[in-house]
Amino acid sequence: MVQLGKDGSLYGQVALVTGGARGIGLAISRHLHSLGASVIVADSGVSISGEAPDPAIAEAVVQELGDRALAFSADIAVPEGAAAAVAQAVNRFGAIDIVVNNAAILQDSLIFKGRPTSWDAVVQNNLSAAYYVLSAATPHLREQVKAGRASGRIVNMTSSAALYGNFGQSAYASTKAGLLGLTRVVAMDMARSGVTCNAIAPFAATRVTDAIHPANTEQAQYKERALKISTRFVAEFVAFLCGEDARAINGQLFGVRGREVFLFSQPRPIEKLVVSGDDAGAQLPALFRERFAEKLTDLKTDLEAFNTEPVL
Ligand SMILES: NC(=O)c1ccc[n+]([C@@H]2O[C@H](COP(=O)([O-])OP(=O)(O)OC[C@H]3O[C@@H](n4cnc5c(N)ncnc54)[C@H](O)[C@@H]3O)[C@@H](O)[C@H]2O)c1
């Protein structure tokens, strides 16, 4: 039986990291590998908007990692691609223990200028891909536990854009919010097998941070601050979630921003009003003013909410 090391080592574990060849995913691939895991670097090498795939990107990372690493450069945003990535992990390394759904693309535009083709591409890459990978991987995760292997771990990379929103990110924010629903349900569906599923909203300097076009001085300041944040802190938190110490952490949402780790609340009712009789419509204006008006959520974007000096 493969045991998760108390000391944080992941020897004998097999990890599939989507988008594992660049940015945050690259840091995760490197770190899990350095802790002893075998790593499938599933990265098609596409541009930020999901174009121009390049298999050399994942292959270069696997060359760097050496033993216990495998490149998978086909698209995981189609069911056959996701299933093939999982099958390669199992065929090559004998199991799949850790799934990090990290791959994502961006195609931003204000809602009144949006194109359905962009929406479809972003949904496919950021949300459907995670579902395809998990639907292929979770039968193995369940069977492995029954066969005496240590319980698996799933980490979904979401975004503060899902929680706060940001201009022009209707598709991106919607997919990242969708991942939160997926995280909760997978956490429930897999709990009996001891497999955990958690979500992280990361903040780190990558080509995506670099590509932010500041619309005002606050955004310019946000970008300047974000570009100082190393990806390694996200990777370290992922490794923690994959370790034995995190076996009871399930269905949670975290944020990692340099040395700061946030535990996020998840939306629950914060106030209630109750209408009576048959004239609900007539009562609502006054009841709304009385119960809700002071408690509405503002329209602060995620860039505004996290525009503070990071702890590095
Ligand atoms: N960088 C940040 O501060 C930040 C903030 C919020 C959320 N995130 C999230 O963190 C994750 C990593 O972001 P990043 O900034 O490192 O991005 P990145 O663009 O640097 O890396 C993403 C990788 O995913 C790969 N990829 C995309 N679609 C794929 C597909 N269908 N199949 C295989 N590979 C695919 C790309 O080739 C790329 O190498 C993403 O989910 C992103 O939404 C990042």
The ligand as a MOL file (V3000), in Angstrom:
LIG
                    3D

  0  0  0     0  0            999 V3000
M  V30 BEGIN CTAB
M  V30 COUNTS 44 48 0 0 0
M  V30 BEGIN ATOM
M  V30 1 N -1.8320 33.9320 -12.6160 0
M  V30 2 C -2.7290 34.3320 -11.7360 0
M  V30 3 O -2.5020 35.2450 -10.9210 0
M  V30 4 C -4.0810 33.6620 -11.6950 0
M  V30 5 C -5.1330 34.3340 -11.0720 0
M  V30 6 C -6.3610 33.7040 -10.9900 0
M  V30 7 C -6.5220 32.4220 -11.4990 0
M  V30 8 N -5.4820 31.8020 -12.1230 0 CHG=1
M  V30 9 C -5.7000 30.4510 -12.6380 0
M  V30 10 O -4.5490 29.6460 -12.3870 0
M  V30 11 C -4.3590 28.7210 -13.4600 0
M  V30 12 C -2.9820 28.8670 -14.0770 0
M  V30 13 O -2.8720 30.1780 -14.5890 0
M  V30 14 P -1.5210 30.7290 -15.2350 0
M  V30 15 O -1.5350 32.1920 -15.0060 0
M  V30 16 O -0.3720 29.9080 -14.7760 0 CHG=-1
M  V30 17 O -1.8280 30.4430 -16.8040 0
M  V30 18 P -0.8180 30.1710 -18.0480 0
M  V30 19 O -1.5220 30.6690 -19.2640 0
M  V30 20 O 0.5400 30.6950 -17.7310 0
M  V30 21 O -0.7590 28.5830 -18.0880 0
M  V30 22 C -1.8910 27.8300 -18.4420 0
M  V30 23 C -1.4050 26.5870 -19.1890 0
M  V30 24 O -2.5800 25.8000 -19.5170 0
M  V30 25 C -2.3680 25.2220 -20.7920 0
M  V30 26 N -3.6800 24.8910 -21.3840 0
M  V30 27 C -4.7110 25.7340 -21.6270 0
M  V30 28 N -5.7340 25.0680 -22.1860 0
M  V30 29 C -5.3330 23.7690 -22.2990 0
M  V30 30 C -5.9470 22.5880 -22.8000 0
M  V30 31 N -7.2040 22.6070 -23.2830 0
M  V30 32 N -5.2600 21.4100 -22.7640 0
M  V30 33 C -4.0090 21.3800 -22.2530 0
M  V30 34 N -3.3750 22.4740 -21.7610 0
M  V30 35 C -4.0310 23.6470 -21.7890 0
M  V30 36 C -1.6160 26.2950 -21.5800 0
M  V30 37 O -0.8810 25.7360 -22.6510 0
M  V30 38 C -0.6980 26.9070 -20.5080 0
M  V30 39 O 0.5860 26.3270 -20.5260 0
M  V30 40 C -5.5090 28.9820 -14.4350 0
M  V30 41 O -6.5800 28.1240 -14.1330 0
M  V30 42 C -5.8900 30.4140 -14.1470 0
M  V30 43 O -7.2180 30.6950 -14.5090 0
M  V30 44 C -4.2620 32.4070 -12.2440 0
M  V30 END ATOM
M  V30 BEGIN BOND
M  V30 1 1 1 2
M  V30 2 2 2 3
M  V30 3 1 2 4
M  V30 4 1 4 5
M  V30 5 2 4 44
M  V30 6 2 5 6
M  V30 7 1 6 7
M  V30 8 2 7 8
M  V30 9 1 8 9
M  V30 10 1 8 44
M  V30 11 1 9 10
M  V30 12 1 9 42
M  V30 13 1 10 11
M  V30 14 1 11 12
M  V30 15 1 11 40
M  V30 16 1 12 13
M  V30 17 1 13 14
M  V30 18 2 14 15
M  V30 19 1 14 16
M  V30 20 1 14 17
M  V30 21 1 17 18
M  V30 22 2 18 19
M  V30 23 1 18 20
M  V30 24 1 18 21
M  V30 25 1 21 22
M  V30 26 1 22 23
M  V30 27 1 23 24
M  V30 28 1 23 38
M  V30 29 1 24 25
M  V30 30 1 25 26
M  V30 31 1 25 36
M  V30 32 1 26 27
M  V30 33 1 26 35
M  V30 34 2 27 28
M  V30 35 1 28 29
M  V30 36 1 29 30
M  V30 37 2 29 35
M  V30 38 1 30 31
M  V30 39 2 30 32
M  V30 40 1 32 33
M  V30 41 2 33 34
M  V30 42 1 34 35
M  V30 43 1 36 37
M  V30 44 1 36 38
M  V30 45 1 38 39
M  V30 46 1 40 41
M  V30 47 1 40 42
M  V30 48 1 42 43
M  V30 END BOND
M  V30 END CTAB
M  END
